[in-house]
């Protein structure tokens, strides 16, 4: 039956009026059931107001999706395509948005506190990546802590001393004396300090070998990384941080967001890392005997050569974990959460 031009126009209008359903239904079902769907096609999906905290969506296509008022706290969205998505009032606290594409996305009221936005692309409304946590600056080479303190005190006292000197009247010239030394000769002659008295205590000057022996500051590298670790414990987030070879003992890092962190060679026997986000973390050669990893996200973590005797991995997500040459005597595990 031949259709009239009017009928063709009505049919075309009806097809245009229907919303485009570009996402793959199986991918959407997987996300809703498992909160995991890396590389999935969710373009145009309606996920408004949903709790997708800690969702694994690295490399997923969410272009044009409606994620308004949803929670994506600590979600892994590295390399995800969010172009043109509705992200108004969406919460991205501590989410991994490394190399994510947010071009044309609606960002009104979106919260990116603690989010990792390195190499993410987007429009002018995209927040700039927060500056990396700055640890304690090492002292300049050759200076000791005492020298630094003396220099700081002199810098504070110099303006006041200069002001006092400017306000004070010049002292009267000294009265002539037959025994007064020649100023020219005195200037030309070197000043020789008096020899110390027999049995007197040695004078320690800033920067002298005796002072260095007393101060003995820690190595700048260790000091910086320990300061950074304290900041991480306070903020709850530290991505791509280097804590290798540190003496951490039974430290508690429970629930912290520590993706791609380097703990290689660290001494962490008895450490508490339960429920921590440790995707792609490095633990090569670390001492983790009796450590608690229960409920932690260990996706692609590397434990090569680590000492894990008695460690607890119950309830941990362990997809792609590497245990090459690791010591695993008495390790506690159960069915890994997929």
Secondary structure, DSSP 8 states (H G I E B T S, - for coil): ----HHHHHHHHHHHHHS----S-HHHHHHHHHHSB-TT-B-TT-B-TT-B-TT-B-TT-B-TT-B-TT-B-TT-B-TT-B-TT-B-TT-B-TT-B-TT-EETT-B-TT-B-TT-B-TT-EE-TTS--------------TT--HHHHHHHHHHHHHHHHHHHHHHHS---------TT---HHHHHHS--------TT------TTSHHHHHHH----HHHHHHHHHHHHHHHHSB-SS-B-TT-B-TT-B-TT-B-TT-B-TT-B-TT-B-TT-B-TT-B-TT-B-TT-B-TT-B-TT-B-TT-B-TT-B-TT-B-TT-B-TT-B-TT-B--S---
